[in-house]
Amino acid sequence: MRIRATRWAAGAALLTASSLLAACGGSGSSDTASSSAAGGGAAAATERGPITYVQGKDVSGTVQAQLDEWNTAHPNEKVTLVELPDAADAQRQQMIQNAQTKSDAYTVLSVDVVWVSEFAANRWIDELPADKFNLDKMLPAITETAKYRDKVYSVPASSDGGLLYYRTDLLKAAGIAAPPKTFEEMQATCTTVQATPEGKGIGCFAGQYEKYEGLTVNFAEAINSAGGVITDSSGKPNVNTAEAKAGVNALVDGFKSGFIAKEAITYREEPGRQAFQAGKLLFHRQWPYQFSLANKTDGSSKVAGKFAVTALPGIGSAAGASSLGGHNVAVSSFAKNKATAIDFISWFTSEANQRINLTKNSNAPTFTALYDDPALAEQFPYLPALKASIEHAVPRPKVVKYGDVTAAIQDAAYAALTGAKTTDAALAELQDKLTTLTQ
């Protein structure tokens, strides 16, 4: 998944955030009591002092601006940003290496929602005091990502649901009044649009199909949108089914026919976004962050004001289903100054900060009230579709050996999409691998 930087608001928004900072507690020197022991749960986090916040690269510099606001209000409990590589897989690996050496270099971790079970089970992150955070005000599907064995080990900072971006101007020119609801309708719509002067030569569709975590997401969405699953509700693999094959074959056939742009086999989020903004795609499966960027009127987007967003299409008779994305924040079990870390997390994930991140970045919030705010819905017309996407999203496998599981999924998916293996062979082998990994 994409690791996003957050933007900080100016003016009145900063005043709001500053008020929250003041409410977060004092910035005095460290207490003499010790912090909770590594893996020691939610008890007795009392130490205060400087901490680090660890995430992917802050390419825009806006996360640092946020931390500067905190640091101004808390001069004795400053937060230092530690930037990891852009790729989520590399971030996960460095966080694991830090934990395995029991280093205190990392304090607060920005973790993909699918890492929580793995990190908690291995005691790399602490159980958190649930009463310190407003989890009851968040969408239930999102709060579940914060837990392992019904205990809170992280706090949602942002969510994500897959959405279908489409060119409204080209559909209108082709006499098409509504976006497609199924993969098959999407293909027919593209054929019609390509036959018009306005749509001549445009690519039909792309998602994220390079061999990385985004491929796991897109592969899972295809299977779920055809009525299949990778693992069932009990965590048991069940991927070698007719429904799963129908979902994967929709992608395989899409690449063979050219409906899916051939370049998409190399796409992560950003190359696909750039292609959509350049006017090269009619449809694009993407996260909410693309909305604001594609609507910029500074010359960076050729499609500003010419696109809209809808739910992911179903395959066959099934309804479209997104994978549930997003990032939570957690406390390293080996960190110092955990009391400061908990206060920082409470502020960093607050509703006010998430409102700012939505309005400036179109980041998907976790608080229900932000989706139900009429003013925000008017500013961001995709919010109802996003809320529905998240509420009906299917989590990726919640397993302790997630790194091995996602690698197996990526191997199978890439082999099928590139024609190295048939869909039947890829899914049969994946079923066997997942059965071994989840025993």
C-alpha positions in Angstrom: 0.0 0.0 0.0 0.9 3.5 -0.6 2.4 5.4 2.4 1.2 8.9 2.2 2.5 12.1 3.6 0.0 14.4 5.3 -0.4 18.1 4.7 -0.8 20.7 7.4 -3.4 23.5 7.1 -2.7 27.2 7.5 -4.7 29.9 9.1 -7.7 28.9 11.1 -7.0 25.2 10.8 -3.7 25.7 12.6 -5.4 27.6 15.4 -7.7 24.6 15.9 -4.8 22.2 15.9 -2.9 24.5 18.3 -5.8 24.4 20.7 -5.7 20.6 20.6 -2.0 20.7 21.3 -2.5 22.7 24.4 -5.1 20.2 25.6 -2.7 17.2 25.2 -0.9 17.7 28.4 2.2 19.2 29.8 5.7 19.0 28.3 7.7 18.6 31.5 10.7 16.5 32.0 10.7 12.7 32.3 9.1 11.0 35.3 11.3 8.8 37.4 9.0 5.8 37.0 10.0 3.3 34.3 8.1 2.7 31.1 6.2 -0.6 30.5 8.4 -3.5 29.7 8.8 -4.8 26.2 5.7 -6.5 25.2 4.2 -5.6 28.6 0.8 -4.5 27.5 -1.2 -1.3 28.4 0.0 -0.9 31.9 2.1 1.9 33.4 3.4 4.0 30.6 4.8 6.8 32.6 8.1 8.0 31.1 8.1 11.3 29.2 10.6 12.9 26.9 11.7 12.9 23.3 10.4 10.3 20.9 10.5 9.4 17.3 7.7 8.9 14.7 8.5 6.4 12.0 6.9 6.3 8.6 7.7 6.3 4.9 9.3 9.3 3.2 7.6 12.6 3.9 8.0 13.6 0.3 6.0 16.9 0.7 7.5 17.9 4.0 4.0 18.3 5.5 4.4 15.7 8.2 7.4 17.5 9.5 5.2 20.7 9.6 2.8 18.8 11.8 5.6 17.6 14.1 6.9 21.2 14.4 3.5 22.2 15.8 3.6 19.5 18.4 7.3 20.3 19.2 6.5 24.0 19.7 3.9 23.1 22.3 6.0 20.3 23.9 9.7 21.5 23.9 10.7 18.7 26.3 8.8 16.0 24.5 9.8 16.7 20.9 9.1 14.2 18.1 11.7 13.5 15.5 10.6 12.1 12.2 12.4 8.9 11.0 11.8 8.4 7.3 11.8 4.9 5.8 11.7 4.0 2.1 8.6 4.6 0.0 7.8 0.9 -0.4 5.5 -0.5 2.3 7.4 -3.9 2.1 10.7 -2.2 2.9 9.1 -0.2 5.7 7.8 -3.3 7.3 11.2 -5.0 7.1 13.0 -2.2 8.7 10.5 -2.0 11.6 10.9 -5.8 12.1 14.7 -5.5 12.1 14.5 -2.7 14.7 12.2 -4.9 16.9 14.4 -8.0 16.5 17.4 -6.1 17.8 15.2 -4.6 20.6 16.3 -1.1 19.7 14.7 1.9 21.2 15.4 4.0 18.1 11.7 3.7 17.0 8.9 4.9 19.2 5.7 5.5 17.4 5.3 3.4 14.2 3.0 4.1 11.2 1.9 0.6 10.4 -0.3 -0.8 7.5 -3.5 -2.1 9.0 -2.5 -5.7 7.9 0.6 -5.6 10.0 -1.1 -5.2 13.4 -1.8 -8.9 14.0 1.8 -9.9 13.1 3.4 -7.1 15.2 1.2 -7.7 18.2 1.6 -11.5 18.1 5.4 -11.1 18.1 5.2 -8.5 20.9 6.9 -5.9 18.7 4.2 -3.4 19.7 2.4 -2.7 23.0 -1.2 -3.1 23.9 -2.6 0.4 24.3 -5.1 1.9 26.8 -8.3 2.1 24.7 -9.8 4.8 26.9 -7.2 7.3 25.8 -8.6 7.3 22.2 -12.0 8.0 20.6 -12.3 4.6 18.9 -16.0 4.5 19.6 -16.5 7.5 17.2 -14.8 5.7 14.3 -16.3 3.5 11.7 -16.6 0.0 13.2 -14.8 -1.7 10.3 -11.8 0.6 10.9 -11.6 0.1 14.6 -11.4 -3.6 14.1 -8.0 -3.1 12.3 -6.6 -1.6 15.6 -7.1 -4.9 17.5 -5.4 -8.2 18.0 -7.4 -10.8 20.0 -9.9 -8.1 20.9 -7.3 -5.9 22.5 -6.2 -2.5 21.2 -2.6 -2.5 19.8 -2.8 0.5 17.5 -4.9 3.6 16.7 -6.3 4.3 13.2 -4.8 7.5 11.7 -6.3 7.1 8.2 -8.3 4.6 6.3 -8.5 3.6 2.7 -11.0 2.1 0.4 -10.5 1.3 -3.3 -12.6 3.5 -5.7 -13.2 3.6 -9.4 -12.2 7.0 -11.0 -13.8 7.6 -14.4 -13.8 10.4 -17.0 -17.3 12.0 -16.9 -16.5 14.1 -20.0 -15.8 11.1 -22.2 -18.8 9.2 -20.9 -21.0 12.2 -21.7 -19.6 12.5 -25.2 -20.4 8.9 -25.8 -24.0 9.3 -24.6 -23.5 7.3 -21.4 -25.3 8.6 -18.4 -24.0 6.5 -15.5 -20.7 4.8 -14.6 -20.5 1.0 -14.9 -21.4 -1.2 -12.0 -19.8 -4.4 -13.3 -16.5 -5.3 -14.9 -18.3 -6.4 -18.0 -20.2 -3.0 -18.2 -16.9 -1.2 -17.8 -15.4 -3.1 -20.8 -18.5 -2.3 -22.9 -18.4 1.4 -21.9 -14.8 1.6 -22.9 -15.5 0.2 -26.4 -18.2 2.7 -26.9 -16.0 5.6 -25.7 -13.1 4.6 -27.8 -15.4 4.7 -30.9 -16.0 8.5 -30.4 -13.6 11.2 -31.6 -13.1 12.4 -28.0 -12.2 8.9 -26.8 -10.1 7.7 -29.6 -6.9 6.1 -28.5 -7.5 6.3 -24.7 -6.5 3.4 -22.5 -9.4 1.6 -20.8 -8.4 0.6 -17.3 -5.5 0.3 -14.8 -4.9 -0.6 -11.2 -1.8 -1.6 -9.3 -0.3 -4.7 -10.7 3.4 -4.5 -10.0 4.7 -7.3 -7.7 4.3 -5.6 -4.3 1.6 -5.1 -1.7 -0.6 -3.3 -4.1 -0.9 -6.5 -6.2 -2.1 -8.3 -3.1 -4.8 -5.6 -2.7 -5.9 -5.7 -6.4 -5.8 -9.5 -6.6 -7.9 -9.7 -3.4 -10.4 -7.2 -4.7 -10.9 -9.1 -8.0 -11.6 -12.3 -6.1 -13.9 -10.6 -3.5 -15.7 -8.7 -6.3 -16.5 -12.1 -7.9 -17.9 -13.5 -4.7 -14.8 -15.4 -3.6 -12.4 -15.1 -0.7 -8.7 -15.7 -0.1 -9.3 -16.8 3.5 -12.7 -17.3 5.2 -14.0 -15.7 8.4 -12.0 -18.2 10.5 -8.8 -17.5 8.6 -8.8 -20.8 6.7 -7.6 -20.5 3.1 -10.4 -21.1 0.5 -8.9 -19.5 -2.7 -9.2 -22.5 -5.1 -12.8 -21.9 -6.0 -14.9 -21.1 -9.1 -15.6 -17.6 -7.7 -11.9 -16.9 -7.1 -11.1 -18.2 -10.6 -13.7 -15.9 -12.2 -12.2 -12.9 -10.4 -8.6 -13.7 -11.4 -9.7 -14.6 -15.0 -11.3 -11.1 -15.3 -7.9 -9.6 -14.8 -6.0 -12.2 -16.9 -8.4 -11.7 -19.8 -8.3 -8.0 -19.4 -4.5 -8.0 -19.9 -4.8 -10.4 -22.9 -7.4 -8.3 -24.6 -5.8 -4.9 -23.9 -8.7 -3.7 -21.8 -6.2 -3.4 -19.0 -3.3 -1.2 -20.1 -0.3 -3.3 -20.7 1.8 -0.8 -18.7 -0.3 -1.5 -15.6 1.8 -4.6 -14.9 4.4 -2.2 -13.8 2.1 0.2 -12.0 2.1 1.1 -8.4 -0.1 4.0 -7.2 1.9 6.9 -8.5 2.5 5.8 -12.1 -1.1 5.0 -12.4 -2.1 8.4 -10.9 0.2 10.1 -13.4 -1.3 8.3 -16.3 -4.9 9.1 -15.2 -4.0 12.8 -14.7 -2.3 12.9 -18.1 -5.6 11.8 -19.7 -4.4 8.4 -20.7 -7.0 6.3 -18.9 -10.8 6.2 -18.9 -11.0 4.2 -15.7 -8.6 3.8 -12.8 -8.8 1.8 -9.6 -7.2 4.0 -7.0 -7.3 5.3 -3.4 -9.0 8.5 -2.3 -5.7 10.5 -2.2 -5.9 10.8 -6.0 -9.0 13.0 -5.9 -7.4 16.2 -4.8 -4.3 15.8 -6.9 -6.2 15.0 -10.1 -8.4 18.1 -9.5 -5.5 20.5 -9.2 -5.8 23.5 -11.6 -2.1 24.4 -11.6 -1.4 22.6 -14.9 -0.4 19.3 -13.3 -3.6 17.6 -14.2 -5.4 17.4 -17.6 -8.5 15.9 -16.1 -9.4 18.5 -13.4 -13.1 18.9 -13.3 -13.5 16.1 -15.9 -13.8 13.0 -13.6 -15.9 11.5 -10.9 -15.6 8.6 -8.4 -17.8 5.6 -7.8 -17.7 2.2 -6.2 -15.5 -0.6 -7.6 -17.4 -2.7 -10.1 -18.5 -6.2 -9.4 -17.6 -9.3 -11.5 -20.5 -11.3 -12.8 -23.5 -11.1 -10.4 -21.4 -10.2 -7.3 -21.0 -6.7 -5.9 -17.7 -4.9 -6.1 -15.7 -5.1 -2.9 -12.6 -3.1 -1.9 -9.7 -4.3 0.2 -9.6 -2.4 3.4 -6.6 -0.2 3.5 -5.2 2.5 5.9 -2.6 3.2 8.4 -2.6 2.9 12.2 -0.1 4.1 14.7 1.4 1.9 17.4 4.0 2.1 20.1 7.2 0.0 19.8 7.5 -2.4 22.7 11.2 -1.4 23.1 10.7 2.4 23.1 11.4 4.9 25.8 9.0 7.7 26.9 5.8 5.8 26.2 3.6 8.2 28.1 4.6 10.9 25.6 4.0 8.5 22.8 0.4 7.8 23.9 -0.3 11.5 24.2 1.2 12.2 20.8 -0.9 9.4 19.2 -4.1 10.8 20.8 -3.4 14.2 19.3 -2.0 12.9 15.9 -5.1 10.8 15.3 -7.7 13.3 16.5 -10.8 14.1 14.6 -9.6 17.7 14.1 -6.3 16.6 12.5 -8.1 14.1 10.3 -10.4 16.8 9.1 -7.4 18.8 8.1 -5.8 15.8 6.3 -9.1 15.2 4.5 -9.5 18.8 3.3 -5.9 19.3 2.3 -5.0 15.8 1.1 -8.3 13.9 0.5 -7.0 11.4 3.0 -9.7 9.0 4.1 -10.7 9.7 7.7 -11.6 7.2 10.3 -14.3 9.2 12.2 -17.9 8.6 11.3 -18.8 12.3 11.8 -16.5 13.4 9.0 -18.3 11.2 6.5 -21.6 12.5 7.7 -20.7 16.2 7.6 -22.8 17.9 4.8 -20.2 20.6 4.2 -17.5 18.0 3.7 -19.7 15.9 1.4 -20.3 18.9 -0.7 -16.6 19.6 -1.0 -15.7 15.9 -1.5 -18.6 14.3 -3.4 -16.9 10.9 -3.3 -17.3 10.6 0.5 -20.6 8.6 0.5 -19.0 6.1 -2.0 -15.9 6.0 0.1 -17.8 5.4 3.3 -19.7 2.5 1.6 -16.4 1.2 0.2 -14.9 1.0 3.7 -18.0 -0.4 5.4 -18.3 -3.2 2.9 -14.5 -3.7 2.4 -13.0 -7.2 2.9 -9.9 -7.2 5.1 -6.8 -8.9 3.7 -5.9 -12.1 5.6 -5.4 -11.3 9.3 -2.6 -13.7 10.0 0.5 -13.8 12.1 2.8 -14.7 9.2 1.4 -11.9 7.0 4.7 -11.2 5.2 4.9 -14.8 4.0 1.2 -14.9 3.1 1.3 -11.7 1.0 4.5 -12.9 -0.8 2.7 -16.1 -1.7 -0.3 -14.2 -3.0 1.9 -11.9 -5.1 3.7 -14.8 -6.6 0.5 -16.5 -7.6 -1.1 -13.3 -8.9 1.9 -12.2 -10.9 2.3 -15.6 -12.5 -1.3 -15.7 -13.6 -1.4 -12.1 -14.9 1.8 -12.5 -16.9 0.8 -15.9 -18.3 3.6 -17.8 -16.5 0.9 -20.1 -15.0 -2.7 -20.7 -15.7 -5.2 -19.4 -13.3 -6.1 -22.9 -12.2 -2.5 -23.8 -11.5 -1.7 -20.5 -9.7 -4.7 -20.8 -7.4 -4.2 -24.5 -6.6 -0.6 -23.8 -5.6 -1.6 -20.8 -3.6 -4.2 -22.8 -1.7 -1.5 -25.3 -0.7 1.0 -22.6 0.3 -1.6 -20.7 2.4 -2.7 -23.8 4.1 0.8 -24.5 5.2 1.4 -20.9 6.3 -1.7 -20.7 8.4 -1.5 -24.0 10.2 
